[in-house]
Amino acid sequence: MIIKNKMSSYPPILSVLLVQLVVYTVHTALLPQLEPHLGYSVPLFWQMLSQGIAAAAISYAFRFSYWWVLIQLTAPPLLVLGLALNLPLWGFPTILLILLLVFWNVAVNRIPLYLTNRKTSEKLVSLLPKKDGITVADLGSGFAGTLREMAAQKPDQNFVGFETAPIPFVVSWVLTKLGPSKNVNIRFKSFWSVDLGEFDVLYCFLSPVPMAQIYQKASQEMKPGGMFISNSFKVPDHRADCVVTVKDGRKTKLLIWKI
Ligand SMILES: C[S@@+](CC[C@H](N)C(=O)[O-])C[C@H]1O[C@@H](n2cnc3c(N)ncnc32)[C@H](O)[C@@H]1O
């Protein structure tokens, strides 16, 4: 139990690498003992498959999210496959780096990148206060599609996105600059370091992990009457004032609190 808590307090990418390292060390120690009994030397691909299965099993036991378990399972055999196909060695770190720059916040604080769909963005527009001049923030704005949709529909309101994953930030910044709406502003800044008091509406689509903390921050900093909207994720011990179900494929729930 103590081990489990310690594991979950590390950034996931470090825990993932640690699991692979431990499994690799155990494999390397066991293999010379095992091979004389088997009567043949185990091919590298089977070694890496076994490495992937063991790493995935440990990750599953430590309750890593499913897609980390999948990565643990597939990365070692794919590495060998890549080598067998003579892919250039620099290809692996390059792919890893690109994935890291896109999914930065999964690697460091367990907040993945997935995007609000069009129907949910449209529903959000209809939920915004009918008042000019207000400022709406998307905490973790991804590629900022939601913000651009809202900004286009509400030209007299202001929209701000905060994003710290490098590639989503750059892409969203460029798309926003090229787009027609001048009332959107994307900032390369963690929402934890922002005073949320300047916003009338906060929207977030994050993960269960930060919800208690971000709600507490919002209720301490926002002005009375502010609106806090969470796509899908509840705040522990704080029932939403209103829940709106979107008519999309996954029946998205927008949970709304009045501050
Ligand atoms: C699930 S995505 C949602 C993207 C976008 N809001 C949408 O609904 O389409 C969550 C985003 O939050 C970003 N994020 C996570 N922690 C952050 C932080 N502390 N500051 C800024 N962005 C963060 C992630 O990089 C990711 O792009």
Ligand as a Chemical Component Dictionary entry (heavy atoms), coordinates in Angstrom:
data_LIG
# 
_chem_comp.id                   LIG 
_chem_comp.type                 NON-POLYMER 
_chem_comp.pdbx_formal_charge   0 
_chem_comp.three_letter_code    LIG 
# 
loop_
_chem_comp_atom.comp_id 
_chem_comp_atom.atom_id 
_chem_comp_atom.alt_atom_id 
_chem_comp_atom.type_symbol 
_chem_comp_atom.charge 
_chem_comp_atom.model_Cartn_x 
_chem_comp_atom.model_Cartn_y 
_chem_comp_atom.model_Cartn_z 
_chem_comp_atom.pdbx_ordinal 
LIG C1  C1  C 0  -8.102  16.987 -21.655 1  
LIG S1  S1  S 1  -7.163  18.261 -22.402 2  
LIG C2  C2  C 0  -8.443  19.428 -22.755 3  
LIG C3  C3  C 0  -8.120  20.345 -23.905 4  
LIG C4  C4  C 0  -9.141  21.412 -24.180 5  
LIG N1  N1  N 0  -9.507  22.144 -22.987 6  
LIG C5  C5  C 0  -10.376 20.801 -24.772 7  
LIG O1  O1  O 0  -11.311 20.626 -23.990 8  
LIG O2  O2  O -1 -10.414 20.506 -25.961 9  
LIG C6  C6  C 0  -6.327  18.926 -20.978 10 
LIG C7  C7  C 0  -5.230  19.894 -21.330 11 
LIG O3  O3  O 0  -4.743  20.497 -20.132 12 
LIG C8  C8  C 0  -3.360  20.747 -20.307 13 
LIG N2  N2  N 0  -2.795  20.984 -18.968 14 
LIG C9  C9  C 0  -2.650  20.090 -17.981 15 
LIG N3  N3  N 0  -2.122  20.664 -16.881 16 
LIG C10 C10 C 0  -1.938  21.970 -17.189 17 
LIG C11 C11 C 0  -1.447  23.094 -16.470 18 
LIG N4  N4  N 0  -1.048  22.993 -15.191 19 
LIG N5  N5  N 0  -1.453  24.303 -17.075 20 
LIG C12 C12 C 0  -1.860  24.434 -18.358 21 
LIG N6  N6  N 0  -2.321  23.403 -19.102 22 
LIG C13 C13 C 0  -2.375  22.184 -18.524 23 
LIG C14 C14 C 0  -2.880  19.485 -21.006 24 
LIG O4  O4  O 0  -1.640  19.682 -21.655 25 
LIG C15 C15 C 0  -4.025  19.246 -21.989 26 
LIG O5  O5  O 0  -3.788  19.901 -23.202 27 
# 
loop_
_chem_comp_bond.comp_id 
_chem_comp_bond.atom_id_1 
_chem_comp_bond.atom_id_2 
_chem_comp_bond.value_order 
_chem_comp_bond.pdbx_ordinal 
LIG C1  S1  SING 1  
LIG S1  C2  SING 2  
LIG S1  C6  SING 3  
LIG C2  C3  SING 4  
LIG C3  C4  SING 5  
LIG C4  N1  SING 6  
LIG C4  C5  SING 7  
LIG C5  O1  DOUB 8  
LIG C5  O2  SING 9  
LIG C6  C7  SING 10 
LIG C7  O3  SING 11 
LIG C7  C15 SING 12 
LIG O3  C8  SING 13 
LIG C8  N2  SING 14 
LIG C8  C14 SING 15 
LIG N2  C9  SING 16 
LIG N2  C13 SING 17 
LIG C9  N3  DOUB 18 
LIG N3  C10 SING 19 
LIG C10 C11 SING 20 
LIG C10 C13 DOUB 21 
LIG C11 N4  SING 22 
LIG C11 N5  DOUB 23 
LIG N5  C12 SING 24 
LIG C12 N6  DOUB 25 
LIG N6  C13 SING 26 
LIG C14 O4  SING 27 
LIG C14 C15 SING 28 
LIG C15 O5  SING 29 
# 
